[in-house]
Amino acid sequence: MKDGEANAVAIKKEQSDLKAVVDKVIQKLKDDGTYQTYLEKAAKLTEVEQ
C-alpha cells in the first residue's frame, strides 16, 4: 500500500459471519485483478491537474 491509500469496511465485532463474507469477496476481487483495476480507475478520478 502506498502512502495516502486507505480502504475500510466497518463491521461490528459480533458480526463475524459478515466479516468472513466481506473478507472472502475482497480476496476474490484481488485474485482476479478486479480490485487493482478499481484502484487504478479511482486514482484517475481523483487526480488533480497542476
DAQUIPE-V98434 format. One record per residue. N is the residue number from 1. PHI is phi in whole degrees, 0 to 359 (999 if undefined). OMEGA is omega in whole degrees, -180 to 180 (none if undefined). D_LAST is the distance of its C-alpha to the last C-alpha in whole Angstrom. Layout:
# DAQUIPE-V98434
n = <N,N>
phi = <PHI,PHI>
omega = <OMEGA,OMEGA>
d_last = <D_LAST,D_LAST>
This chain:
# DAQUIPE-V98434
n = <1,2,3,4,5,6,7,8,9,10,11,12,13,14,15,16,17,18,19,20,21,22,23,24,25,26,27,28,29,30,31,32,33,34,35,36,37,38,39,40,41,42,43,44,45,46,47,48,49,50>
phi = <999,275,303,88,265,207,223,209,229,270,222,296,307,284,259,296,295,296,301,298,293,300,301,295,296,299,297,298,296,292,297,266,90,298,298,296,299,300,299,295,294,296,297,295,290,256,295,246,283,264>
omega = <178,176,177,178,177,177,-178,172,-180,179,178,-179,-177,180,-177,177,178,179,180,179,179,178,-179,180,179,180,177,179,177,-177,-177,176,-179,-178,180,178,178,-179,179,178,179,179,179,-179,-177,178,177,178,-179,none>
d_last = <24,21,20,19,21,24,26,29,32,34,38,41,43,46,44,45,45,42,40,42,41,37,37,39,37,34,36,36,33,32,35,34,30,29,28,25,24,24,21,19,19,18,15,14,15,13,9,6,4,0>
